[in-house]
Amino acid sequence: MAKRNRITAELSQTIAESAPLVKMVPKQITIDGSETHADIEISKLIHNPFQPRIEMDSNELSELVQSIEKNGLLQPILVTSNHNGKYTILAGHRRAEAFKILGKEKIPCMLKNDVSRQDMAVFAIAENAVRVDLNPIEFAISMRHLLDEGVVESQNKLAENIGLSKGHVSKLMSILKLPADIIKIIKEDNYNIVYILSILNKVAPDKIEEAYKEIKSLARDEAENVLKTKYLSKGKDITVLPIFKAKQTKDKIKIDINIAGMHEAKILQLNEAIKKMIADFE
């Protein structure tokens, strides 16, 4: 049996880019023995349960409907057979929905064979990883689902499979630790700067909503500066450390001097005092 390729972000992008950009797709064309093109009844299509795009923007969908009505379908959707007369959509959920709105009975498809449950899950994530408009919360929820269901054994493995850095995946997952009401607001605002949301997660719970409202319209660098200087540094200033801390053992006395926040003139004065003390005991 031929070894099946692992579905990664690179493979999903290759498949998408190689799909013929035509208005009409021939009834049956074999491609490398693993994919075929076919017109499949929309009623036989089911959504990929791991698809991150949980919600569809009505304006975007309306524009897609108009485009397809005017220009035809420029790229077939990608599906796999469930061997029960139904087909799971791997890529092209919005195009399928647009065809349904247009009252079409069938839609041109590229049929991919031998897709496992894990492949299906990873493909859905990888196919959406390159979308700039995907809500990061939807993306994170989908990844969390893969991990909870045991489809992917670890967060690091997930990062490898979808072609994202482990750090970025970690930041995405941290968003889900935010309070539920804040997550709802972020989704409604369609805020998508993952790095800033990962910092927001470190803000004190009773200040998160206030902080988000202040930074949501700011550029990334400005938002980061506000969060770090106004909402994350205060906690450190509350505890005032003693200037001197001494520890005596049998043979010596160790003195730690805290000069944080001390003016330069005071530091110079302190140095002179230390020199004088040393000289007095020599």
Secondary structure, 3 states (H helix, E strand, C coil): CCCCCCCCHHHHHHHHHHCCCCCCCCCCEEECCCEEEEEEEHHHEECCCCCCCCCCCHHHHHHHHHHHHHHCCCCCEEEEECCCCCEEEEECHHHHHHHHHCCCCEEEEEEECCCCHHHHHHHHHHHHHCCCCCCHHHHHHHHHHHHHCCCCCCHHHHHHHHCCCHHHHHHHHHHCCCCHHHHHHHHHHCCCCHHHHHHHCCCCHHHHHHHHHHHCCCCHHHHHHHHHHHHCCHHHHHCCCCCEEEEECCCCEEEEECCCCCCHHHHHHHHHHHHHHHHHHC
